[in-house]
Amino acid sequence: MKEEKHNELTKPKRILVLYYSQTGQLTNAVRSMLSPLRNHPNIQIDWRDLQPIKPYPYPWSLLKFLNVFPESVLMIPPEMKPLNFEPDSHYDLVILAYQVWFLSPSLPVTGFLKSLDAKVLKGKPVITMIVCRNMWLCAQEKMKSLLNSLGATLIDNAVLIDQGPPWATFITTPRWLMTGKKEGFWSIFPPAGVSQRDISGAARFGKAILDNLDDLEANPGKPLLSGLGAVKVNQSYIGSEKAGHRAFTLWSRLLRMAGKLGELPRRVMLFVFLIYLVFMILTFVPVGMVVRAILKPFMTTRLKKQVERLEKPSGSSIERMEQYI
Ligand SMILES: Cc1cc2nc3c(=O)[nH]c(=O)nc-3n(C[C@H](O)[C@H](O)[C@H](O)COP(=O)(O)O)c2cc1C
């Protein structure tokens, strides 16, 4: 039998992995990422599933899907099952894998970050992994500020997005989430979710983590995943996400004023919101894209700076890719 070769580590390491997934896709992605570290004799990986006391449904009904909108956007945390960390739990690295809900971290992740258990992040280097349709910029900005307020250091961010062009995922992702059907159809729509190739490719991040784990203590805050194409910011989403998030915040406040989950006035408002959403998607979003395309040549420097900032800390360059694939 072939003996497994392991990178030497000067000291045993402990890694905490925090994740929440409904379909299991994100769990597969984070498992793929950590596969190169899994059987290492000197690495202990502590897997913690973030679970709200009242589970969210999957597949979703349209009403339930819309109903979590205001709490997601305003980051009003659900009650979570406690994780009961030891008060002085030591971890060399934390991986926080999350999905995006309405341009914000999903509610179970917000629930964890706003719970007492989140104290475990204090002083720890954190790598975020996002697995979502394609709009994650605002969610990660919110994540950055939460991690900052918890005293954690974000050292990397890796993002996997759904396969296919945005017009296709606009149909395939909600269809999957509301029916459970993942396969492609009509020969123009690809299967929903992230491609198997991208999920398997996440193992390159684990290899780079393994190679650099020993340096973490000496170089706190230094990214481990640079040069591996960990993120790619789509310029044209920056403006849409900002405008969308502003409108989402306003609507969320209105919906909260209309009452709690399940109350009639809130259902009525949700219906009005749905009409607004469809109207916006069919009118303002394409108009906004055309306007931004016209203005693009005059905003190149500004946009470039914004892209650079949003791609931090890992960046989108790919010069180390060959070494790790
Ligand atoms: C309520 C809800 C809202 C979502 N909003 C967004 C979003 O704003 N941006 C995005 O890229 N994906 C969005 N998604 C897709 C998720 O990020 C994720 O890809 C999907 O839920 C599958 O996750 P899972 O396989 O880990 O369960 C949303 C999903 C849900 C359930």
The ligand as an ORCA input file, in Angstrom:
! r2SCAN-3c Opt
* xyz 0 1
  C     -33.213     33.138      1.328
  C     -32.083     33.064      0.344
  C     -31.553     34.239     -0.189
  C     -30.456     34.174     -1.081
  N     -29.898     35.344     -1.518
  C     -28.751     35.291     -2.261
  C     -28.057     36.488     -2.629
  O     -28.436     37.610     -2.255
  N     -26.940     36.383     -3.387
  C     -26.458     35.170     -3.825
  O     -25.462     35.157     -4.530
  N     -27.070     34.010     -3.468
  C     -28.193     34.038     -2.705
  N     -28.815     32.862     -2.302
  C     -28.206     31.557     -2.687
  C     -27.349     31.013     -1.521
  O     -26.271     31.864     -1.253
  C     -26.819     29.596     -1.746
  O     -26.128     29.522     -2.939
  C     -27.927     28.576     -1.782
  O     -28.841     28.831     -0.755
  C     -27.419     27.148     -1.619
  O     -26.705     27.028     -0.412
  P     -26.400     25.604      0.253
  O     -26.131     24.680     -0.878
  O     -25.211     25.803      1.099
  O     -27.590     25.192      1.030
  C     -29.919     32.912     -1.449
  C     -30.475     31.741     -0.908
  C     -31.526     31.808     -0.017
  C     -32.071     30.521      0.574
*
